[in-house]
Amino acid sequence: MHISSKLAEAERAGKPVFSFEFFPPKTEQGVQNLYDRIDRMHDFGPAFIDVTWGSGGSRSQLTCEMVKIAQTVYGLETCMHLTCTDMGKEKVDAALHAAYEAGCKNILALRGDPPREQEKWQAVEGGFRYAKDLVEYIKKKYGSHFDIAVAGYPEGCDDNQDSVTLMEHLKEKVDAGGTFIVTQMFYDVDRFLEWVEQVRAAGIIVPIVPGIMPIQTYAAFMRRAKFSNCVIPQVFIDTLEPIKNDDAQVREKGKVLVADMCRRIIDAGILHLHFYTMNLEKATRMVLEELELVSNDQNTPPNRRLPWRQSLGLNRREEDVRPVFWKNRNKSYVARTQEWDEFPNGRWGDARSPAFGELDAYDIGLKGTNEENKKRWGEPRTLRDVANIFIYFLEGDLKSLPWSESPITSEAEVIKGELIDLNRRGLFTITSQPSVNGVKSSHPVHGWGPVGGYVYQKAYLELLISPHLIDELILRIEKDPNMTYYAVTKDGNLSTNAPSDGPNAVTWGVFPGKEIVQPTIVETISFLAWKDEAFRLGTDWAKCHSSLSPSRELIDGIMNDWYLINIVDNNFHRTHGIFDLFGSLEIENLDEQIAAVKTSVNGISTNGPSGEVLN
C-alpha cells in the first residue's frame, strides 16, 4: 500500500499514527538482533517502517535484503531509502528492481551525503546529481507503482542553510513526483510549525511527516543534535544537563520532553510521527507509551487482519490461507513458498503444485551456532531432560525451541497446564491451539479480522510421540468420530484417518458483509512438507552436539524412531477433548540415560553412548 494512502486514512480517521526508521547493521549478529527487534516492534502497530540506504556493495545489498524480509516475513509496509551517492543508473535500476520484487511500493529518494573521503558531494558518471532527478527517473521507469517520498529540512541541511533555496528544491522534488515529505530530526516545534506554514505558502500540499529522535543518552542527544544542526530548546538543556550522567533518568525525562513536542505537533493537525529509532527499542517505546499510542495492557484488542502475520511480498498481499503447521515458523513458511506464482486466497488449492521449496533455502534450518544452542537448550542426557526443555519453554523461561522461533503466546494459557503435564509424561508438544467458540473479533487474545465479527477455532495439537505409545493413541483417536489425525515418521511412514487429502479448516471467522474466512487449515501434502522440516530441525539440534555425546545419541534417537502426530478435535464446542485421549499414557524410565555402546580405538574397546532410547 502506498504510504501517502495510509497518511490520508489517518487524516480521515483523525487518529495519530507512527512509523520507525532502521539502518543496516555492520555485523551478522547485529543483523539478526535487529530482525528480532523489528519483529517485536511490529506489535507496536507502526503504519510503516523505512530502511536507510547502505552505501557500498554489501551494505546496499543488506538494505535490499532488509526491505525484502520486512515486507515478506514481517508483513510491514516498508519504504526503502535510495540515494544518488555513488549510484550510477545500473545500480539504481538494480535497487529498484529488488524493491519491486520484494513487494515494496515506497521509496524515499535522497541525494545522500558525500562519501567520508570527499569533502563535497559529487555525482558519479552516468548517475544523478539531485534528488529531483532521481524522483523523475523512478517516476518515468515505474509509473505509479512506487510512492516516492522526499526529504524536507526545517532547519537547513549541512551544506545549505539558505531556506529560500531549500524550499525551491523541495518544490522541485514534489513537482517531479514526490508524494509526501519526511523531515530531518528536530526538537524546536515552533520552528517546525513555521516551516510547515512556509511549505504550504509555497504551494506544496503533499503530507508532511515529522522526524522524531527519541532521547537515549545525554551524550548521544547532544551529538546527534549537533550533527543535524538542530536548535535545542532551552527547556531540554535545563532538564537534561543536571542528570546527564544518569542514562535511566535521561531516558525518563527525555520521553516526557519528546512526548510533549509530539503532542504539540498532533494538536497542530499533523497526525503522523516518524521515529528515528537508531535500531533501538526502549526509548521509542517509552515515548509511544507516554503518548498512549501503544499499551502494555494485555486486554488491548489486537490489530491484525488474520490470525497469522500476513506477508506483503510481491503477489502475496491477498494471501489469506495457510497450514497451521508453520504457526511458530512464519519466516520458514514464507521462504519455502516464495517461488509460488499464486498464493491461496479464499480457499486452499492443491499443494502438489506448486511444490514447497527445498530445505536448504535460507531461513529454514536451525538458527544459531552449536555453542549458542547448547547454551540455550543445554545438553540433555535423558528424556526427562528433553521434557524439561519443553516445559521451560511453556513456562516462559525459554524464548524458543528448535520448532518455534518465538516465545509461547497468551493463547496457550488456557491449555498450558495440560501441555506441561503431557511433556512431564514424555510426550513432547510442538504446536497447539485451544478451541474457540464464537468470541468477538476484538477479543484481546483470540481476536482477528474486522471489528464486529466472531472467530472460531478447533482444538489442535502436534507432538512427538514414542513408537511404543503411538498404536494405543491412534486406537483411542479412532474411537472418537470427532477426532482426525496424521502421524508420520522421519522416513515417511504415514497413518491418518482423515476422510480425504483435502483441507480441514481449523480457524475461521464470520464478519459483517463478508464470506466466511478460513485462514488456517490442516492438509496432507503440506503436512508431509512440514514433516521434512520438523525432523530436519531436530536433526540439526542433534548435530549441535559431538557425534559420540549422549545428547547427540538421545536426540537422534527421537528423530529416527519417534512419530510426529497432529490431532484435530472437530467438535469446537469442547475445550479439553484432545487431552482426554492421553489419560495414563506416559514414557517409562524418563530418568534413565541411554545405554552405552562399545566402540574401538586402536583395537581397544571403549564405552560410548548408544542410539537406543529407553521408553
C-alpha positions as a printed NumPy array, in Angstrom:
array([[  0.   ,   0.   ,   0.   ],
       [  1.246,   3.482,  -0.751],
       [  2.256,   5.37 ,   2.383],
       [  0.508,   8.512,   1.144],
       [ -2.735,   6.492,   1.214],
       [ -2.038,   5.443,   4.805],
       [ -1.442,   9.08 ,   5.738],
       [ -4.732,  10.047,   4.102],
       [ -6.538,   7.301,   6.042],
       [ -5.096,   8.587,   9.318],
       [ -6.2  ,  12.123,   8.477],
       [ -9.743,  10.979,   7.653],
       [ -9.92 ,   8.993,  10.884],
       [ -8.388,  11.814,  12.928],
       [ -6.19 ,   9.231,  14.641],
       [ -2.42 ,   9.694,  15.203],
       [ -0.169,   7.022,  13.679],
       [  3.574,   6.45 ,  13.686],
       [  6.43 ,   4.758,  11.864],
       [ 10.03 ,   3.669,  12.509],
       [ 13.371,   4.06 ,  10.748],
       [ 16.076,   1.383,  10.87 ],
       [ 19.525,   1.171,   9.285],
       [ 21.673,  -1.8  ,   8.112],
       [ 23.92 ,  -3.062,  10.963],
       [ 27.594,  -3.711,  10.321],
       [ 27.807,  -7.263,  11.688],
       [ 25.946, -10.503,  11.019],
       [ 24.941, -10.792,  14.673],
       [ 23.762,  -7.186,  14.587],
       [ 21.523,  -8.016,  11.63 ],
       [ 19.911, -10.938,  13.473],
       [ 19.444,  -8.846,  16.607],
       [ 17.796,  -6.126,  14.548],
       [ 15.423,  -8.603,  12.897],
       [ 14.402,  -9.796,  16.36 ],
       [ 13.823,  -6.173,  17.398],
       [ 11.808,  -5.388,  14.261],
       [  9.736,  -8.483,  14.985],
       [  8.934,  -7.196,  18.485],
       [  8.319,  -3.619,  17.379],
       [  5.905,  -4.888,  14.711],
       [  3.486,  -5.472,  17.592],
       [  3.506,  -1.742,  18.402],
       [  1.493,  -1.264,  15.207],
       [  3.582,   1.072,  13.005],
       [  1.938,   2.294,   9.81 ],
       [  5.219,   1.601,   8.043],
       [  8.965,   1.358,   8.542],
       [ 11.786,   2.664,   6.426],
       [ 15.277,   1.306,   5.889],
       [ 18.199,   3.61 ,   5.166],
       [ 20.447,   3.056,   2.162],
       [ 23.765,   1.412,   2.974],
       [ 26.371,   2.867,   0.642],
       [ 28.773,   0.359,  -0.871],
       [ 28.351,  -3.171,  -2.192],
       [ 27.49 ,  -5.355,   0.787],
       [ 25.761,  -2.592,   2.738],
       [ 23.461,  -1.678,  -0.134],
       [ 22.667,  -5.369,  -0.642],
       [ 21.779,  -5.556,   3.042],
       [ 19.331,  -2.677,   2.633],
       [ 17.603,  -4.615,  -0.144],
       [ 17.592,  -7.78 ,   1.973],
       [ 16.132,  -5.944,   4.985],
       [ 13.375,  -4.476,   2.824],
       [ 12.536,  -7.938,   1.49 ],
       [ 12.469,  -9.518,   4.962],
       [ 10.363,  -6.687,   6.407],
       [  7.848,  -6.909,   3.566],
       [  7.616, -10.654,   3.064],
       [  8.287, -12.131,   6.507],
       [  7.148,  -9.482,   8.97 ],
       [  4.373,  -8.063,   6.809],
       [  5.495,  -4.481,   7.367],
       [  4.854,  -1.819,   4.769],
       [  8.401,  -0.701,   4.049],
       [  9.893,   2.393,   2.467],
       [ 13.379,   1.912,   1.019],
       [ 15.803,   4.828,   1.061],
       [ 17.65 ,   5.306,  -2.211],
       [ 20.433,   7.853,  -2.66 ],
       [ 22.344,   9.339,  -5.583],
       [ 25.692,   8.899,  -3.797],
       [ 27.97 ,   6.511,  -5.716],
       [ 24.945,   5.3  ,  -7.678],
       [ 25.002,   5.096, -11.437],
       [ 21.839,   4.191, -13.313],
       [ 22.691,   0.476, -13.349],
       [ 22.932,   0.385,  -9.562],
       [ 19.742,   2.405,  -9.192],
       [ 17.957,   0.04 , -11.59 ],
       [ 19.161,  -2.983,  -9.607],
       [ 17.985,  -1.458,  -6.318],
       [ 14.573,  -0.519,  -7.695],
       [ 14.141,  -3.979,  -9.218],
       [ 14.994,  -5.588,  -5.861],
       [ 12.446,  -3.365,  -4.125],
       [  9.82 ,  -4.223,  -6.731],
       [ 10.47 ,  -7.964,  -6.412],
       [ 10.169,  -7.67 ,  -2.628],
       [  6.696,  -6.187,  -2.942],
       [  7.917,  -2.788,  -1.762],
       [  5.788,   0.118,  -3.009],
       [  7.526,   3.067,  -1.352],
       [ 10.882,   4.783,  -1.975],
       [ 12.485,   7.731,  -0.165],
       [ 14.571,   9.456,  -2.853],
       [ 17.594,  11.334,  -1.484],
       [ 20.701,  12.964,  -2.836],
       [ 22.66 ,  11.457,   0.072],
       [ 25.764,  12.518,   1.945],
       [ 29.192,  12.593,   0.283],
       [ 31.484,   9.614,   0.986],
       [ 33.749,  10.135,   4.012],
       [ 36.82 ,  10.624,   1.804],
       [ 35.173,  13.506,  -0.096],
       [ 34.664,  16.995,   1.293],
       [ 31.959,  17.898,  -1.215],
       [ 29.237,  15.856,  -2.845],
       [ 29.833,  14.859,  -6.458],
       [ 27.652,  12.906,  -8.862],
       [ 29.136,   9.731, -10.337],
       [ 29.454,   9.41 , -14.091],
       [ 26.125,   8.387, -15.54 ],
       [ 24.411,   8.988, -12.206],
       [ 22.091,  11.564, -10.716],
       [ 23.062,  14.965,  -9.37 ],
       [ 19.937,  15.926,  -7.445],
       [ 17.165,  14.073,  -5.634],
       [ 14.634,  15.547,  -8.061],
       [ 16.494,  13.801, -10.905],
       [ 16.14 ,  10.502,  -9.064],
       [ 12.437,  11.158,  -8.435],
       [ 11.875,  11.883, -12.134],
       [ 13.731,   8.717, -13.142],
       [ 11.762,   6.473, -10.761],
       [  8.51 ,   8.026, -11.945],
       [  9.421,   7.554, -15.592],
       [ 10.564,   3.95 , -15.173],
       [  7.913,   2.633, -12.762],
       [  4.977,   4.976, -13.216],
       [  2.679,   4.916, -10.199],
       [  4.   ,   1.66 ,  -8.713],
       [  6.19 ,   3.458,  -6.159],
       [  5.043,   6.149,  -3.789],
       [  8.041,   8.494,  -3.681],
       [  8.942,  10.336,  -0.501],
       [ 11.331,  13.285,  -0.464],
       [ 13.289,  14.911,   2.346],
       [ 12.443,  18.217,   4.   ],
       [ 14.783,  20.351,   6.121],
       [ 13.015,  22.625,   8.638],
       [ 16.359,  23.869,   9.984],
       [ 18.535,  23.638,   6.876],
       [ 20.906,  20.884,   5.838],
       [ 24.625,  20.515,   6.407],
       [ 25.747,  22.017,   3.095],
       [ 22.93 ,  24.51 ,   2.534],
       [ 21.408,  26.837,   5.125],
       [ 19.581,  29.03 ,   2.606],
       [ 15.909,  28.463,   3.437],
       [ 14.719,  30.016,   0.16 ],
       [ 16.876,  27.727,  -1.976],
       [ 15.913,  24.675,   0.084],
       [ 12.217,  25.487,  -0.339],
       [ 12.712,  25.815,  -4.09 ],
       [ 14.433,  22.435,  -4.163],
       [ 11.617,  20.876,  -2.109],
       [  9.031,  22.25 ,  -4.56 ],
       [ 11.012,  20.841,  -7.48 ],
       [ 11.156,  17.389,  -5.855],
       [  7.424,  17.365,  -5.211],
       [  6.618,  18.667,  -8.691],
       [  8.814,  15.891, -10.109],
       [  6.609,  13.262,  -8.446],
       [  7.235,  13.305,  -4.689],
       [  4.063,  12.269,  -2.86 ],
       [  4.971,  13.013,   0.765],
       [  7.748,  14.691,   2.748],
       [  9.8  ,  13.201,   5.591],
       [ 11.682,  15.782,   7.628],
       [ 15.066,  15.732,   9.228],
       [ 15.02 ,  15.395,  13.033],
       [ 14.289,  18.499,  15.09 ],
       [ 13.359,  19.487,  18.656],
       [ 12.152,  23.062,  18.149],
       [  8.424,  22.666,  17.409],
       [  7.881,  26.408,  16.879],
       [ 10.434,  26.457,  14.066],
       [  8.961,  23.309,  12.565],
       [  5.408,  24.7  ,  12.512],
       [  6.653,  27.957,  10.964],
       [  8.402,  25.905,   8.295],
       [  5.173,  23.96 ,   7.633],
       [  3.388,  27.245,   7.012],
       [  6.138,  28.245,   4.588],
       [  5.831,  24.906,   2.776],
       [  2.095,  25.407,   2.327],
       [  2.621,  29.018,   1.237],
       [  4.966,  27.719,  -1.471],
       [  2.082,  25.713,  -2.926],
       [  3.292,  22.325,  -1.634],
       [  0.241,  20.371,  -0.438],
       [  1.549,  16.801,  -0.022],
       [  1.592,  15.305,   3.524],
       [  4.471,  16.204,   5.846],
       [  5.859,  13.524,   8.173],
       [  7.953,  14.977,  11.028],
       [ 11.141,  13.115,  12.002],
       [ 11.32 ,  12.454,  15.767],
       [ 14.54 ,  11.384,  17.519],
       [ 13.909,   9.813,  20.961],
       [ 16.495,  10.572,  23.64 ],
       [ 18.658,   7.565,  24.565],
       [ 21.517,   9.219,  26.489],
       [ 22.577,  12.825,  27.006],
       [ 25.806,  12.406,  25.047],
       [ 24.029,  10.828,  22.071],
       [ 21.318,  13.505,  22.217],
       [ 23.841,  16.345,  22.04 ],
       [ 25.962,  14.624,  19.374],
       [ 23.036,  13.945,  17.049],
       [ 21.559,  17.4  ,  17.519],
       [ 24.912,  18.985,  16.659],
       [ 25.413,  16.715,  13.652],
       [ 21.985,  17.659,  12.284],
       [ 22.328,  21.363,  13.147],
       [ 19.25 ,  21.102,  15.378],
       [ 18.183,  24.005,  17.549],
       [ 17.812,  22.649,  21.084],
       [ 15.124,  24.446,  23.132],
       [ 16.401,  25.683,  26.495],
       [ 13.934,  23.503,  28.395],
       [ 15.729,  20.405,  27.042],
       [ 19.096,  21.667,  28.326],
       [ 17.686,  22.742,  31.686],
       [ 16.009,  19.384,  32.208],
       [ 18.705,  17.027,  30.965],
       [ 22.036,  18.688,  31.749],
       [ 21.791,  18.207,  35.566],
       [ 21.162,  14.456,  35.124],
       [ 23.395,  13.902,  32.087],
       [ 25.406,  11.112,  33.754],
       [ 22.315,   9.061,  34.66 ],
       [ 21.146,   7.341,  31.464],
       [ 17.981,   5.944,  33.038],
       [ 16.944,   9.39 ,  34.29 ],
       [ 17.793,  10.966,  30.926],
       [ 15.513,   8.459,  29.144],
       [ 12.754,   9.026,  31.708],
       [ 12.853,  12.827,  31.472],
       [ 13.598,  12.683,  27.754],
       [ 10.464,  10.683,  26.981],
       [  8.362,  13.442,  28.564],
       [ 10.121,  16.184,  26.608],
       [  9.793,  14.339,  23.295],
       [  6.188,  13.325,  24.017],
       [  5.299,  16.944,  24.762],
       [  6.706,  18.07 ,  21.41 ],
       [  4.791,  15.26 ,  19.687],
       [  1.535,  16.41 ,  21.318],
       [  2.082,  19.921,  20.005],
       [  2.654,  18.533,  16.518],
       [ -0.517,  16.423,  16.717],
       [ -2.52 ,  19.352,  18.092],
       [ -1.379,  21.35 ,  15.05 ],
       [ -3.103,  18.77 ,  12.818],
       [ -0.102,  16.664,  11.768],
       [ -1.086,  13.139,  12.734],
       [  1.934,  11.07 ,  11.719],
       [  5.156,  10.748,  13.743],
       [  8.25 ,   9.137,  12.225],
       [ 10.715,   7.86 ,  14.845],
       [ 14.425,   7.591,  14.158],
       [ 14.981,   4.537,  16.342],
       [ 18.754,   4.193,  15.826],
       [ 17.923,   0.445,  15.769],
       [ 16.946,   0.647,  19.445],
       [ 13.591,  -0.112,  21.016],
       [ 13.318,   1.163,  24.565],
       [ 13.388,   4.953,  24.182],
       [ 10.934,   4.859,  21.271],
       [  8.573,   2.573,  23.174],
       [  8.713,   4.871,  26.219],
       [  7.649,   7.89 ,  24.135],
       [  4.813,   5.929,  22.489],
       [  3.599,   4.746,  25.897],
       [  3.745,   8.314,  27.219],
       [  1.595,   9.362,  24.242],
       [ -0.721,   6.378,  24.881],
       [ -0.198,   5.225,  21.294],
       [  0.893,   1.775,  22.478],
       [ -0.04 ,  -0.137,  25.591],
       [  1.33 ,  -2.952,  27.726],
       [ -2.237,  -3.836,  28.695],
       [ -2.904,  -7.439,  27.661],
       [ -6.604,  -6.6  ,  27.403],
       [ -5.978,  -4.289,  24.465],
       [ -7.756,  -5.618,  21.335],
       [ -5.379,  -6.928,  18.65 ],
       [ -4.917,  -5.144,  15.359],
       [ -4.481,  -7.958,  12.858],
       [ -6.321,  -8.89 ,   9.711],
       [ -5.61 , -12.619,  10.064],
       [ -4.558, -14.906,  12.949],
       [ -1.081, -15.167,  11.422],
       [  1.239, -12.412,  10.264],
       [  0.384, -11.593,   6.679],
       [  3.142, -11.197,   4.095],
       [  3.308,  -8.079,   1.929],
       [  5.625,  -9.711,  -0.591],
       [  5.068,  -9.468,  -4.327],
       [  1.712, -11.088,  -5.229],
       [  1.115, -12.131,  -1.58 ],
       [ -0.994,  -9.241,  -0.328],
       [ -4.242, -11.134,  -0.925],
       [ -2.985, -14.42 ,   0.567],
       [ -5.356, -15.457,   3.359],
       [ -4.961, -19.237,   3.869],
       [ -2.045, -21.15 ,   5.398],
       [ -1.405, -24.556,   7.001],
       [ -1.309, -24.481,  10.801],
       [  1.971, -26.445,  10.925],
       [  4.114, -23.331,  10.401],
       [  2.265, -21.418,  13.106],
       [  5.506, -20.798,  15.009],
       [  7.818, -20.59 ,  11.978],
       [  6.433, -17.824,   9.811],
       [  9.817, -16.976,   8.298],
       [ 10.35 , -20.545,   7.147],
       [  6.906, -20.783,   5.547],
       [  7.499, -17.609,   3.558],
       [ 10.899, -18.91 ,   2.413],
       [  9.536, -22.288,   1.325],
       [  6.675, -20.756,  -0.658],
       [  8.43 , -17.706,  -2.108],
       [  8.63 , -19.189,  -5.619],
       [  4.889, -19.766,  -5.881],
       [  3.189, -17.881,  -8.694],
       [ -0.121, -17.708,  -6.853],
       [ -0.999, -17.788,  -3.172],
       [ -4.174, -19.184,  -1.59 ],
       [ -6.966, -16.655,  -1.455],
       [-10.386, -17.691,  -0.18 ],
       [ -9.545, -21.399,  -0.243],
       [ -6.58 , -23.769,  -0.127],
       [ -5.842, -25.292,  -3.532],
       [ -3.822, -28.356,  -4.448],
       [ -0.477, -28.159,  -2.613],
       [  1.133, -30.585,  -5.055],
       [  1.542, -27.693,  -7.472],
       [  3.402, -25.553,  -6.837],
       [  5.626, -27.594,  -4.566],
       [  7.116, -26.418,  -1.288],
       [ 10.707, -25.204,  -1.55 ],
       [ 13.703, -27.307,  -0.61 ],
       [ 15.062, -27.418,   2.939],
       [ 18.418, -25.911,   2.016],
       [ 16.874, -22.483,   1.424],
       [ 17.891, -19.614,   3.689],
       [ 15.881, -19.223,   6.918],
       [ 14.705, -22.845,   7.093],
       [ 17.401, -24.634,   9.111],
       [ 18.128, -24.275,  12.819],
       [ 19.419, -20.833,  13.771],
       [ 22.421, -20.099,  15.972],
       [ 25.824, -21.697,  16.392],
       [ 26.326, -25.061,  18.07 ],
       [ 27.637, -23.383,  21.213],
       [ 24.763, -20.894,  21.319],
       [ 22.217, -23.685,  21.016],
       [ 23.9  , -25.817,  23.657],
       [ 23.833, -22.816,  25.972],
       [ 20.175, -22.192,  25.102],
       [ 18.853, -25.754,  25.464],
       [ 21.575, -27.447,  27.46 ],
       [ 22.964, -30.922,  26.831],
       [ 20.145, -33.384,  27.568],
       [ 21.174, -36.886,  28.608],
       [ 17.747, -38.31 ,  29.467],
       [ 14.216, -37.993,  28.156],
       [ 13.438, -36.107,  31.363],
       [ 15.998, -33.519,  30.323],
       [ 14.295, -33.153,  26.953],
       [ 10.886, -32.897,  28.619],
       [ 12.164, -30.128,  30.877],
       [ 13.332, -28.109,  27.853],
       [  9.779, -28.137,  26.512],
       [  8.382, -27.316,  29.958],
       [ 10.762, -24.367,  30.39 ],
       [  9.513, -23.064,  27.04 ],
       [  5.863, -23.426,  28.077],
       [  6.578, -21.647,  31.358],
       [  8.241, -18.761,  29.525],
       [ 11.77 , -19.451,  30.778],
       [ 12.94 , -20.301,  27.251],
       [ 12.161, -17.994,  24.348],
       [ 12.4  , -20.573,  21.575],
       [ 12.551, -24.253,  20.663],
       [ 14.035, -25.806,  17.524],
       [ 10.457, -25.844,  16.168],
       [  9.366, -22.436,  17.426],
       [ 11.03 , -19.118,  16.509],
       [  9.193, -17.107,  19.147],
       [  8.101, -17.419,  22.802],
       [  4.878, -19.073,  23.925],
       [  1.888, -16.761,  23.472],
       [ -1.03 , -15.951,  25.761],
       [ -3.275, -18.053,  23.511],
       [ -1.83 , -21.179,  25.162],
       [ -2.662, -20.014,  28.685],
       [ -5.982, -21.878,  28.836],
       [ -4.3  , -25.212,  27.974],
       [ -0.833, -24.613,  29.452],
       [ -1.412, -26.965,  32.379],
       [ -2.36 , -29.846,  30.095],
       [  0.602, -29.153,  27.787],
       [  3.039, -29.185,  30.71 ],
       [  1.507, -32.417,  32.003],
       [  1.98 , -34.132,  28.621],
       [  5.618, -33.127,  28.465],
       [  6.217, -34.323,  32.025],
       [  5.   , -37.715,  30.809],
       [  7.41 , -37.721,  27.852],
       [  5.071, -36.512,  25.104],
       [  6.789, -33.511,  23.517],
       [  4.339, -30.862,  22.297],
       [  5.374, -28.729,  19.318],
       [  2.298, -26.728,  18.278],
       [ -1.149, -26.291,  19.767],
       [ -4.223, -24.133,  19.843],
       [ -7.285, -24.265,  22.116],
       [-10.823, -24.392,  20.793],
       [-12.618, -21.057,  20.436],
       [-16.367, -20.886,  20.025],
       [-17.502, -17.566,  18.622],
       [-15.566, -14.916,  20.558],
       [-15.648, -11.34 ,  19.271],
       [-13.052, -10.424,  16.685],
       [-11.893,  -7.716,  19.112],
       [-11.002, -10.316,  21.778],
       [ -7.563,  -9.385,  23.223],
       [ -6.128, -12.893,  22.793],
       [ -8.035, -14.785,  20.119],
       [ -9.413, -11.888,  18.093],
       [ -8.508, -11.06 ,  14.482],
       [-10.185,  -9.561,  11.448],
       [-12.592,  -6.613,  11.102],
       [-14.486,  -5.231,  14.061],
       [-17.964,  -6.671,  14.56 ],
       [-17.074, -10.245,  13.636],
       [-16.804, -13.538,  15.503],
       [-13.962, -16.046,  15.337],
       [-13.809, -19.792,  15.883],
       [-11.136, -22.454,  16.03 ],
       [-10.861, -26.174,  16.596],
       [ -8.52 , -27.574,  19.217],
       [ -5.26 , -28.645,  17.588],
       [ -2.242, -30.459,  18.99 ],
       [  1.013, -31.541,  17.357],
       [  3.625, -33.556,  19.225],
       [  6.449, -36.057,  19.068],
       [  5.455, -39.446,  20.472],
       [  7.34 , -42.673,  21.147],
       [  6.689, -45.643,  18.841],
       [  5.733, -47.59 ,  21.983],
       [  2.731, -45.321,  22.547],
       [  1.583, -44.475,  19.032],
       [ -0.649, -47.537,  18.468],
       [ -2.59 , -47.026,  21.692],
       [ -3.038, -43.312,  20.979],
       [ -4.326, -43.977,  17.445],
       [ -6.728, -46.597,  18.786],
       [ -8.17 , -44.009,  21.167],
       [ -8.409, -41.344,  18.466],
       [-10.276, -43.633,  16.097],
       [-12.893, -44.357,  18.772],
       [-13.934, -40.701,  18.737],
       [-15.685, -39.723,  15.471],
       [-14.828, -36.049,  16.062],
       [-11.061, -36.62 ,  16.057],
       [ -8.847, -36.678,  12.966],
       [ -5.092, -37.183,  12.892],
       [ -1.972, -37.511,  10.777],
       [  1.009, -39.472,  12.143],
       [  4.297, -39.844,  10.309],
       [  7.867, -40.978,  10.862],
       [ 11.026, -39.347,   9.588],
       [ 11.1  , -41.949,   6.783],
       [  7.586, -41.001,   5.65 ],
       [  5.552, -43.839,   7.144],
       [  2.158, -42.075,   7.213],
       [ -1.02 , -43.034,   9.027],
       [ -4.243, -40.995,   9.029],
       [ -7.99 , -41.242,   9.43 ],
       [ -8.671, -38.02 ,   7.515],
       [-11.559, -38.615,   5.104],
       [ -9.624, -37.082,   2.194],
       [ -6.403, -35.299,   1.244],
       [ -8.325, -32.024,   1.154],
       [ -8.064, -29.213,   3.691],
       [ -9.71 , -29.171,   7.089],
       [-10.235, -25.617,   8.349],
       [ -9.122, -25.249,  11.967],
       [ -9.642, -21.477,  12.216],
       [-12.422, -19.391,  10.681],
       [-14.19 , -16.094,  11.113],
       [-17.595, -14.614,  10.354],
       [-17.701, -10.876,   9.601],
       [-20.411,  -8.433,   8.518],
       [-20.79 ,  -8.227,   4.745],
       [-18.122, -10.872,   4.023],
       [-17.995, -14.541,   3.191],
       [-16.689, -16.859,   5.911],
       [-12.885, -16.56 ,   6.127],
       [-10.924, -19.787,   6.767],
       [ -7.29 , -18.696,   7.194],
       [ -5.763, -21.785,   8.846],
       [ -6.041, -25.378,   7.65 ],
       [ -4.688, -28.924,   8.098],
       [ -3.965, -30.824,   4.893],
       [ -1.991, -33.883,   3.777],
       [  0.597, -32.601,   1.289],
       [  1.58 , -29.592,   3.346],
       [  1.871, -31.769,   6.474],
       [  4.324, -34.03 ,   4.648],
       [  6.313, -30.945,   3.632],
       [  6.287, -29.799,   7.254],
       [  7.332, -33.3  ,   8.363],
       [ 10.573, -32.994,   6.433],
       [ 11.279, -29.645,   8.028],
       [ 10.343, -30.724,  11.56 ],
       [ 12.638, -33.757,  11.524],
       [ 15.387, -31.703,   9.856],
       [ 15.213, -29.186,  12.714],
       [ 15.513, -31.946,  15.288],
       [ 18.448, -33.471,  13.415],
       [ 20.11 , -30.036,  13.26 ],
       [ 19.657, -29.785,  17.029],
       [ 21.285, -33.186,  17.492],
       [ 24.249, -32.074,  15.372],
       [ 24.926, -29.224,  17.765],
       [ 26.442, -31.942,  19.968],
       [ 29.501, -34.042,  19.198],
       [ 28.88 , -37.313,  17.387],
       [ 29.715, -39.524,  20.403],
       [ 27.908, -37.461,  23.029],
       [ 24.865, -38.777,  24.9  ],
       [ 22.91 , -35.706,  23.784],
       [ 23.565, -36.463,  20.127],
       [ 22.508, -40.082,  20.516],
       [ 19.417, -39.159,  22.516],
       [ 18.069, -36.528,  20.121],
       [ 18.97 , -38.569,  17.032],
       [ 17.11 , -41.493,  18.543],
       [ 13.964, -39.414,  18.944],
       [ 14.218, -38.098,  15.397],
       [ 14.889, -41.503,  13.85 ],
       [ 12.329, -43.583,  15.753],
       [  9.519, -41.381,  17.044],
       [  6.35 , -40.205,  15.305],
       [  5.22 , -36.671,  14.559],
       [  1.454, -36.6  ,  15.031],
       [ -1.156, -33.873,  14.735],
       [ -4.681, -34.18 ,  16.102],
       [ -7.744, -32.036,  15.375],
       [-10.846, -32.107,  17.557],
       [-13.517, -31.162,  15.04 ],
       [-16.013, -30.525,  17.83 ],
       [-15.038, -26.926,  18.546],
       [-17.502, -26.791,  21.458],
       [-15.059, -28.901,  23.508],
       [-12.116, -27.267,  25.241],
       [-10.078, -30.183,  26.528],
       [-11.241, -33.159,  24.447],
       [ -7.848, -33.765,  22.865],
       [ -6.127, -34.084,  26.222],
       [ -8.59 , -36.751,  27.379],
       [ -7.022, -39.02 ,  24.742],
       [ -3.76 , -39.171,  26.694],
       [ -5.057, -40.413,  30.027],
       [ -2.446, -42.768,  31.607],
       [ -0.144, -42.589,  28.538],
       [  3.445, -41.921,  29.556],
       [  7.015, -42.941,  28.9  ],
       [  8.626, -45.255,  31.428],
       [ 12.129, -44.655,  32.74 ],
       [ 12.249, -40.966,  31.818],
       [ 15.296, -40.546,  34.029],
       [ 17.269, -43.447,  32.611],
       [ 20.223, -42.456,  30.479],
       [ 20.686, -44.095,  27.115],
       [ 22.847, -47.18 ,  27.245],
       [ 26.48 , -47.127,  26.207],
       [ 27.807, -48.948,  23.169],
       [ 31.261, -50.24 ,  22.604],
       [ 33.489, -48.564,  20.076],
       [ 37.026, -49.43 ,  19.168],
       [ 40.001, -47.08 ,  19.213],
       [ 43.277, -48.652,  18.02 ],
       [ 41.81 , -52.087,  18.732],
       [ 40.908, -51.221,  22.342],
       [ 37.22 , -51.386,  23.338],
       [ 35.747, -48.276,  24.956],
       [ 32.273, -47.299,  26.024],
       [ 30.217, -44.804,  24.013],
       [ 26.551, -43.879,  24.025],
       [ 24.094, -45.997,  22.088],
       [ 21.29 , -44.882,  19.837],
       [ 18.713, -46.704,  21.974],
       [ 16.086, -44.507,  23.589],
       [ 14.663, -46.194,  26.656],
       [ 10.88 , -45.961,  26.997]])
